[in-house]
Each structure stands twice: as C-alpha cells, then as structure tokens.
Amino acid sequence: MNFGFTASQQQMRDAVRYFAENVVASFIPQMEAGEFPSALVRKMAEQQLMGITIPKTYGGTGRDFISYIIAIHELSKVSAAAGVILSVHTSVGTTPILSFGTEAQKQAYIPKLASGEWLGAFCLTEPSSGSDAGSLKTTARRDGNSYILNGSKLFITNGGAANTYIVFARAEGGITAFIAQKSTPGLMIGKDEKKMGLHGSKTVFITFEDMCIPLANRIGEEGDGFKIAMANLDGGRIGIAAQALGIADAAYQYAQAHHPNIQLADMAVSVEAARLLVYQAAFLRSAGQQCGKEASMAKLFASKAAVAAATECVRQIGRNGAAERYFRDAKVTEIYEGTSEIQRIVISKHLAKGMGI
Ligand code: CAA
C-alpha cells in the first residue's frame, strides 16, 4: 500500500532507498566497529536530509513530515543507527527552536542545522530522572542577563558529535529550555556508552559545571520547558516508531529471503499493522492535527513489532549476517523517547480525556 503518497513523496522514497542501499550500507562495518559516521552525516546533508522538514526560508528542504518519516523508515531498513542520528537531530534537536524559538534564535541556529553543517542533540534524561522527566534536577540560576547551569544528563544521542544541545533545567519559574553550544565553557562531554546495539550512534553522559548561557538562548519563558519537551517528543516518537518499523521491515524481508515459511505470516501482519500506525500518526502530524495518542500508539506497537520480528529472524536464521544486528538494534526502540510503559500512560491519559479510538 502506498498510503496515497504524492508523486514527490514517492520520488523521495525511491531516492532515499537508493541512497540507503548504496551509500549508507557501505558505512555499516565502520559503524559496527563503534565509530560515529561523520562522513555519512555529510553525505546525508548532501542528500538534503538534515533539514528535510525545515522551511526553505531557514535553509531547509521544505518537505512535509510524511516525507521525513519515509526517510527515517528507509534509512532504518538499512541502518537503524543512521535512522536515529537523523531522527534525534530533526525531531528533538532542531524542531524545538523552529517551533518555540525567537526569530533571532531561528536565524542563528536553524540554517546551520538544516544544512547539516551542525548536528543537534536533546538533553532531557538525567541519572535520576528518565521516565519521570518532570523530576529533573539540573539547575539554571538566573544571573543578570545569563543563566548558570549545573547538573548532568545521561544517554544523550548525538552527544559529542552535535554542535547544539537543547537543554532542560530547573529555573526559579520551573523547567526551562535552553540552547547550548558544544563550545560553551562548562559543557563537558563524557565517555561513549558501550551499547548492545546502534553502534554507529553516539550516546554520551554530559555534565554542566557553572555553564553560563545567555538569556538570549532561553527558549520560551521560564516554566515552558516541560511542555516544549513533550510537544517535540510527539514528533520524536513518530520518528522512533518509523525507525522501529524500518528494523521490523528489514528483519521480515531478510527472513523471507533466506527461509520463506508459514511462520513469517505473523511477522508480515505485525509489520503491516506497524506501517499503518506509523503513517497514520505521520499524516496527522503533517496536517497539523493533534497526534500525541497516535504517536504513542505507533511507537508502542512498532517497537514491539521490531523486537518480535528481529527475535523471530534470529530464531530462524541464527546470528548470521544482519539478523543479529537487527536483534541488537531493535530493543532500544522500546526504551528511548519514552519506554513502552510511558507510551501506555500517554495513551491512557488521552483515552481518559475522551480522545477515543
Ligand atoms: N504537548 C504539549 N503539552 C503537553 C504534552 C504534549 N504532548 N504532554 C503533556 N503536556 C503538558 C500537559 O498538558 C500538562 O500541562 P498543565 O500542567 O498545564 O496541565 C503538563 O505538560 C504536564 O503533563 P502531565 O501531567 O501529563 O505530566 P506527567 O508528569 O504526569 O508525565 C510523562 C508525563 C508522559 C510521564 C512524561 O514525563 C514523559 O513523557 N516521560 C518520558 C520522557 C521521555 O520520553 N524521555 C525521552 C528522552 S529523549 C530521548 O530518548 C532521545 C533519544 O536519545 C533517542
């Protein structure tokens, strides 16, 4: 099913698929060795993928959200690491500035992020607050026309490679969002996490020690931070759902190509159902409609489908070829950008408000 994709969306899908199969695939050995693929990010920028949803006035490609989800899906079929680099850069690394920033912030940061000259990251999770994001402890003390940030952030995707960091910290008026640059004194990048999967994606610990951020880099007002984080996670979760869909799709196709059998029918059904949920959420977001519930449904289901498909793929084929990579890459889609339990909470809150199915 093509979901009524426009000719331009189909053309873009074919181009990203070609790029993924012919260029992204050649970076897999390097990524599996644990290296962040900077050269691949440059090639993704040449393909105009890094600013895909950013309006042309800010140097982006000006495509719709559906096109972006198609791109994450296609990239993730070949490399889930490439998928998450783009997803975090776009959904939560760049969009908060576009949606909530001042014109001056947009002019200063978006064109470089959209061109791929800069990479974006998002600093919400802390050692003692992951799922309960509202209990974060990093502080932002107002000091004249600046804020002084102290605290630490955990599991920061693109951390170290990124030039800009959307940081959430507790100011007097509540959780507040800021833009920090890698070069800001007091921003210290820790060691790379040794992960089970997504070896090409960087994940680091970050510490802020008396990091001074100008007032001009505050996004919105004091106290707006939690809503800014949540609103951008709606889009982010569709991106991760598309990444999970890519892994599920790839595991299914791999198993089907190596060992077609009747048990793959269940896998095919859940991949197809995941596809419907992911693109339903993407269509809503693209149309500017509320999609929090649908985003969480898509992420909850697609991540489960990815784990199930990758598990079945390994069960049937063993650890040969890409099968074990799908297996290692799939699990985190049930954990980051809100665990499956968090998605259930979000869905239940929407259902309780009468936003039924
Ligand atoms: N859009 C806008 N506003 C929203 C919103 C949304 N989607 N969701 C909630 N809000 C608002 C609510 O309206 C509410 O506003 P009021 O106070 O004015 O009524 C406020 O935010 C608080 O909302 P809740 O009462 O729902 O908040 P909560 O504390 O009960 O919990 C939660 C919310 C869903 C559990 C939340 O803490 C959450 O999503 N946790 C998971 C965090 C997460 O996903 N982290 C991912 C880190 S990023 C990452 O993983 C990137 C990566 O590396 C790949």
Boltz pocket constraint, residues with backbone or C-beta under 6 A from the ligand:
constraints:
  - pocket:
      binder: B
      contacts: [[A, 84], [A, 88], [A, 92], [A, 122], [A, 124], [A, 125], [A, 130], [A, 131], [A, 132], [A, 133], [A, 134], [A, 155], [A, 156], [A, 157], [A, 226], [A, 227], [A, 230], [A, 231], [A, 232], [A, 233], [A, 234], [A, 292], [A, 335], [A, 336], [A, 337], [A, 338], [A, 339], [A, 342], [A, 345], [A, 346], [A, 349]]
      max_distance: 6.0
